[in-house]
């Protein structure tokens, strides 16, 4: 399994070390757009979903978390200090408690990413040896310290970037790693939210996508206001991306469908 590096500053030995751990290690970028930059392979046993699933769909992590616990996720994103908390996720149709330990990555006084670990929460009443911390917890703490040091002392890597992953529809291409869009080879400037809406439609092509789905999965929260905000973003995509117009079908009172084959 190919797993992207944690950042362009981290040596391969460090990523390989993270890849072997039972705890899940992750880096979730908040800027310029929200997405996983690294997720260790152990996430498969924790959630039943592969790292590639999370790379392809930035909203997947929110969708797996119990709805009443999503406010905790918003608190983690806003926090500027290390936090430890527990949320419940849906794994094989059963809610299980997950312990999250996170630290904020702050640059120029702005939180640009969240790094941390995730593991199954210990059962209530579970005890460890008196006065000692379990080996796995000590290893987790060591990993975080090492990574923090690497960020401070290593220069940016100069190695060539890996081959980008691309979703295409006719003349339209969306680079999933850089979240950039081209049409007939010409770069198209989209806002972050427009790019996420486009990605969601491309990943769910030939299927009806409701406005509620878009608001929940792209905006990452239960939107209680006017869902015309979706229509506004779809209208902008139609205007900025002429090649998508024959493929994009409006379903009255429901939502939209992006067809592989353009309408006759």
C-alpha positions in Angstrom: 0.0 0.0 0.0 1.4 3.4 -1.0 0.9 6.1 1.7 1.8 9.7 1.1 4.4 11.2 3.4 3.4 13.2 6.4 4.9 16.4 5.0 7.6 17.2 2.6 10.0 17.8 5.5 9.8 14.3 6.9 12.4 11.6 6.0 11.2 8.3 4.8 12.4 6.4 7.8 10.0 8.4 10.0 7.0 7.8 7.8 7.9 4.1 7.7 8.1 4.0 11.5 4.6 5.6 11.7 3.3 3.1 9.2 4.1 0.2 11.5 2.3 1.4 14.6 -1.0 0.1 15.8 -2.2 3.6 16.8 -3.4 5.8 13.9 -1.3 8.8 13.1 -2.7 11.6 11.0 -2.1 15.1 9.7 -5.2 17.0 8.6 -4.7 20.2 6.7 -7.0 23.1 7.3 -5.5 25.5 4.8 -5.6 26.2 2.0 -8.3 23.5 1.9 -9.3 20.8 4.4 -7.9 17.3 3.6 -5.8 14.5 5.0 -2.1 14.9 4.2 -1.1 11.7 6.0 -3.0 8.8 7.5 -1.3 5.7 8.8 -2.4 2.3 7.4 -3.7 1.2 10.8 -6.8 3.4 10.2 -8.2 0.4 8.2 -8.5 -1.8 11.3 -9.7 1.1 13.4 -12.5 2.3 11.1 -12.9 -0.4 8.4 -11.9 2.2 5.7 -8.6 2.5 4.0 -6.3 5.6 4.0 -7.1 6.0 0.3 -10.8 6.3 1.1 -10.1 9.3 3.4 -7.7 10.9 0.9 -10.4 10.8 -1.7 -13.2 12.1 0.5 -12.2 14.8 3.0 -15.7 14.7 4.6 -15.5 10.9 5.3 -14.1 11.4 8.8 -17.0 13.6 9.7 -19.5 11.2 8.3 -18.2 8.4 10.4 -18.5 10.3 13.7 -21.7 10.2 15.7 -23.7 13.3 14.8 -24.0 14.4 18.5 -20.1 14.2 18.8 -19.3 16.4 15.8 -19.3 19.5 18.0 -16.2 18.0 19.6 -14.5 17.9 16.2 -15.2 21.5 15.7 -13.6 22.3 19.0 -10.5 20.3 18.0 -10.2 22.3 14.8 -10.4 25.6 16.6 -8.0 24.7 19.5 -4.5 26.1 19.6 -3.3 23.7 22.2 -3.0 19.9 22.6 -6.2 18.1 23.5 -7.2 14.6 24.4 -10.9 13.7 23.9 -13.2 10.8 23.0 -15.6 10.6 20.1 -17.7 7.7 18.8 -17.4 6.5 15.3 -19.5 4.1 13.2 -17.5 1.0 12.5 -19.3 -2.0 10.9 -22.6 -0.3 11.8 -21.7 -0.1 15.5 -20.7 3.0 17.4 -17.3 2.6 19.1 -15.4 5.1 21.3 -12.2 6.5 19.8 -9.6 8.4 21.9 -8.1 11.3 20.0 -4.9 13.2 20.9 -4.3 16.3 18.8 -1.9 19.2 18.5 -2.4 22.3 16.4 0.2 23.3 13.8 0.3 27.1 13.9 2.0 29.3 11.4 1.8 33.1 11.3 -0.6 32.9 14.2 -3.0 30.8 12.2 -3.9 27.1 12.7 -3.0 25.5 9.4 -3.3 21.8 10.3 -4.0 19.3 13.1 -1.7 16.4 13.9 -2.4 13.6 16.3 -3.2 10.0 17.1 -6.4 7.9 17.3 -7.0 4.6 19.0 -9.8 2.6 20.5 -10.7 4.1 23.9 -9.9 2.0 26.9 -12.9 0.4 28.5 -14.3 2.0 31.7 -12.5 0.7 34.7 -9.5 -0.5 32.9 -6.4 -0.1 35.0 -2.7 0.0 34.2 0.3 -0.9 36.3 0.6 1.4 39.3 2.4 4.6 38.5 3.4 3.6 35.0 2.2 4.5 31.6 1.6 1.8 29.0 4.4 1.2 26.5 2.1 2.3 23.6 1.3 5.6 25.2 5.0 6.3 25.8 5.7 5.5 22.1 3.0 7.8 21.0 4.4 10.6 23.0 7.9 10.0 21.7 6.6 10.0 18.1 4.9 13.3 18.5 8.1 14.8 20.1 10.3 13.5 17.2 8.0 14.9 14.6 7.8 18.2 16.2 11.6 18.4 16.2 11.7 17.4 12.5 9.5 20.3 11.6 11.8 22.7 13.4 15.2 21.5 12.2 14.8 19.9 8.7 14.9 22.0 5.5 12.2 21.5 2.9 12.8 18.5 0.7 13.8 19.1 -2.9 12.6 15.7 -4.2 10.3 15.7 -7.2 6.6 15.5 -6.4 4.8 12.1 -6.9 2.5 11.6 -9.9 -0.8 13.4 -9.0 -4.0 11.6 -8.8 -6.6 13.0 -11.2 -10.3 12.7 -11.8 -11.3 13.5 -15.4 -14.6 14.2 -17.1 -14.2 15.1 -20.7 -11.9 18.2 -21.0 -12.2 18.7 -17.2 -9.4 17.5 -14.8 -9.3 17.7 -11.0 -6.0 17.1 -9.3 -7.0 15.4 -6.0 -3.6 16.1 -4.3 -3.3 19.7 -5.2 -7.1 20.4 -5.6 -6.5 22.3 -8.8 -8.8 22.3 -11.8 -8.0 22.5 -15.5 -10.3 22.6 -18.5 -8.8 21.8 -21.9 -5.4 22.2 -20.2 -6.2 25.7 -19.0 -6.1 26.4 -15.2 -9.5 27.4 -13.8 -9.5 29.5 -10.6 -12.2 28.1 -8.2 -12.8 28.9 -4.6 -12.1 26.2 -2.0 -15.8 25.5 -1.6 -16.4 25.3 -5.3 -13.6 22.9 -5.7 -15.0 20.7 -2.9 -18.5 20.7 -4.5 -16.9 19.8 -7.8 -14.9 16.9 -6.3 -18.0 15.6 -4.5 -20.0 15.6 -7.8 -17.2 13.9 -9.7 -16.8 11.2 -7.0 -20.6 10.6 -7.0 -21.1 10.8 -10.8 -24.2 9.2 -12.3 -25.9 9.4 -9.0 -28.5 11.9 -7.6 -26.9 14.0 -5.0 -29.3 15.9 -2.8 -28.8 19.4 -1.5 -28.8 18.1 2.1 -26.0 15.6 1.2 -23.9 18.4 -0.2 -24.5 20.6 2.8 -23.6 17.8 5.2 -20.7 16.3 3.4 -19.1 19.4 1.8 -19.9 22.1 4.4 -19.2 19.5 7.2 -22.2 20.4 9.4 -25.9 20.2 9.5 -27.0 23.4 7.7 -30.2 24.8 9.3 -30.6 27.8 6.9 -31.5 28.3 3.3 -30.1 25.5 1.1 -30.0 27.9 -1.9 -26.3 28.3 -1.1 -25.8 24.9 -2.9 -27.6 26.3 -6.0 -25.4 29.4 -5.9 -22.2 27.3 -6.0 -23.6 25.0 -8.7 -24.4 28.1 -10.8 -20.8 29.4 -10.4 -19.4 26.0 -11.5 -21.6 26.1 -14.6 -20.4 29.6 -15.4 -16.7 28.9 -14.8 -16.6 25.4 -16.4 -18.5 25.4 -19.7 -17.6 21.7 -20.4 -19.5 20.5 -17.4 -22.8 22.1 -18.4 -24.0 19.2 -20.6 -23.2 16.7 -17.9 -24.8 18.5 -15.0 -28.5 17.8 -14.5 -30.7 19.5 -12.0 -33.3 17.3 -10.3 -36.2 19.5 -9.4 -36.8 19.9 -5.6 -34.1 17.3 -4.9 -30.5 18.2 -6.0 -28.2 17.4 -8.9 -26.7 14.6 -10.9 -23.4 14.7 -12.8 -23.6 12.2 -15.7 -20.6 10.5 -17.3 -22.3 10.9 -20.8 -23.6 14.4 -21.6 -27.2 14.9 -22.3 -28.3 14.7 -25.9 
